Amino acid sequence: MIEMSESYLPIQLKAKILREKHKLLPNIMKLSRIDCWLIFVRETSTTPDSAMNFVVGSEVVAQSAFIFIMKKDIVRKIAIVGNFDADTERNKGIWDEVIGYDLGINASLQAKIKEFNPSKIALNYSLDDYSSDGLTHGMFLVLEEILSEFKDRFVSAQPIVNTIRSIKSETEIGLIKQACQLTEEINEKITAILDVGQRETEIQAKFHEEVNVRGFGFSWPRVQNPAIDAGKDKDYGHVLPQETNFTVEGQTLHNDFGIKCHGYCSDLQRMWFFGKKNELPDELRHAMDTVLEAIQLAAKKIKPGLQGYEIDKLARDYIISQGYEEYKHGLGHQVGIMAHDGGCMFGPLWPRYGNAPKQVIEVGQVFTIEPNVKTKNHGMVSMEEMVVVTPTGCEFLVEPRKDFIYIH
């Protein structure tokens, strides 16, 4: 049940998403000034190229080429696959031509590329973006040999892959929103059984039980999901819950939690305080207010056409202005079939992030907003919300938190 939920997307929804994504391709390829996009794969159950999720929608065994050729604003779509995969591709009804081969792919692939003679052949490799780097080095070398007379036309398909992946269709947005709502339902269920004296590992186990019972998957490996941080001495991040850390009266509990439902993810952070609202220390009150205001300032700034670093800078500068050190990570990342879905991000212009913060924000992208601050006496305070970019700004996918959740 869990495995199915993590990987399984109902066939009707999968087909709908594929059609929605294919409709985007003519405009994406035109704007990218690329007239041929080639996805070249084999044994995708072992070595997947995540771009296939959006335009192919199934796995293959033998060497396979999925070609998208732009001619006069029309994209022609061709699948060249092993003969045992050919009927599967024909039955999808999304290809203009399906070519099955018996002995090898070389002749069919060479013939199609020669027939169209594209000026560029975009391949799924990238120096900056992991989500656009699905072509293995071995398959690149194979392709150089098969298309030796065209290899000087090879370019990165990052502009296409970024866009086809990051601009979520109506169906995808609905699935991500549903995952967020279900995440909040589990947070509410666990809230009812939280108490002082509980170990971090014990609390994580309660979340795991809820996820298992509901048949969901995890947005990232379950051993770190949710991240559970109790008390003032725990730095947040991808840190395993500890047997020796307990919830304590007058202190906080933090989680970073995401589920995968029908193939799409959530990623939210929430915080609890063990005590009454009027017992909250002033230092924690100021810290939470600062984090919440940074989220709202960022959300109000987001709009298509801006670059990711501009959103990060606004929140980062505000937090520093309130007397806190700057957080040591980006403000937000995209979410989709993975919790970290690649492409444009809200981040500073640090070398570790490459060009991702310079990329342009576009309608249909789904981002997290997750600032944090470190207090002097009460540890860290963090919150994480998710938004979808609209033509005029952005919308929260679930109602954003306005405070700690109080346990008393």
Secondary structure, 3 states (H helix, E strand, C coil): CHHHHHHCCCHHHHHHHHHHHHHHHHHHHHHHCCCEEEEEECCCCCCCCCCHHHHCCCCCCCCEEEEEEEECCEEEEEEEEEHHHHHHHHHHCCCCEEEEECCCCHHHHHHHHHHHCCCCEEECCCCCCHHHCCCCHHHHHHHHHHCHHHHHHEEECHHHHHHHHHCCCHHHHHHHHHHHHHHHHHHHHHHCCCCCCCEHHHHHHHHHHHHHHHCCEECCCHHHCCEEEECCCCCCCCCCCCCCCECCCCCEEEEEECEEECCEECCEEEEEEECCHHHCCHHHHHHHHHHHHHHHHHHHHCCCCCEHHHHHHHHHHHHHHCCCCCCCCCCECECCCCCCCCCCCECCCCHHHCCHHHCECCCCCEEEECCEEECCCCCEEECEEEEEECCCCEEECCCCCCCCEEEC
